[in-house]
């Protein structure tokens, strides 16, 4: 998943406070967060799980449609809806 952020330093504590319980609830495990070297407010978040791609897409769609998450993302300074890639 990629995010375009207002400010990484503002976003990161919001993400860290919200993500563990949210990810665990749908079976995702955190792999890493990577910042673009020339644009540190552009990030890629990598998670993994043991589900099929179709199941993962369904769970992510459910998670991303949660109004609480949308409020949290706005609070963290996420500028636009994320781009999501699911790979095997």
N, C-alpha and C positions, 0 to 999 in steps of 0.2 A: 504494500500500500504506500502511496506517496502522498505527502501533504505539502502544501505551500503555506508557510507561516508568516505571521506578522513579525514574530521575534522568537527564536528558538529558546532563549533563556526564560521567557515567560511561559512558553508552551510546555517545556519539559516537566516542571513540577506538577502541572495539571495532569499531564499524561501519566506520570508515575503514580499519582494518587488514585487515578481512576482505573487504570488498565489491569492490575493484577486480578481483582475480583471479576471484572467484566470478561476478561479473556478466559479465566478458569471456568466461568459459567457456561461457555460454549466449547471448551476443550482445546483452546489454543494455547501454545507455549511461546513465550517471547524468545526470539533468536537475537535480534539486534536492531538498533536504530543507527542509520547512516546519514550523515549530512553531505550534501554536495560541496566539494572543496571550494569552488568559486562562488557559491551561493548558499551559505550555511543555514538559511531559512527554508531551504528545500530539503525535505527529509524523505527517506524510504524506511519503512518499518517492516521487519520480516518476522513472521510467526510461522509455526509449524503445528501440525496435528496428525492424527492417525486416521482421518476420515477421507472419503472419496472427494474428488473435486466438486461433484454436484452437491454433496452434503455440505462441504465447506462454503460454497457459494450461497447456499440457502441460509446457513448460519450467519454469514457476513451480511447478507441482505437484511436479515432480521435485526442484527446488531446495529447496522447503520441507520435503520429506520426508527430506532429508539429516540424519542424526543429528549430524554435525559442526556443521551450521548451528544445529540446535536447541540444542546445547551452547553455541555461541557466543552465541546470543540470550539464553540464560539467564545467561551470564556478564555480558552487557551490561545486564541488568536489564529485559528485555522481560517485561511482566507477563502477557500473554495472546497467543494466536495472532493474527496480523495479519489485518486485513480487506484484501482484494485487489479492485481494480477494473481491468478491462481495457477500454480505450476506443480507438476508431479515430479 
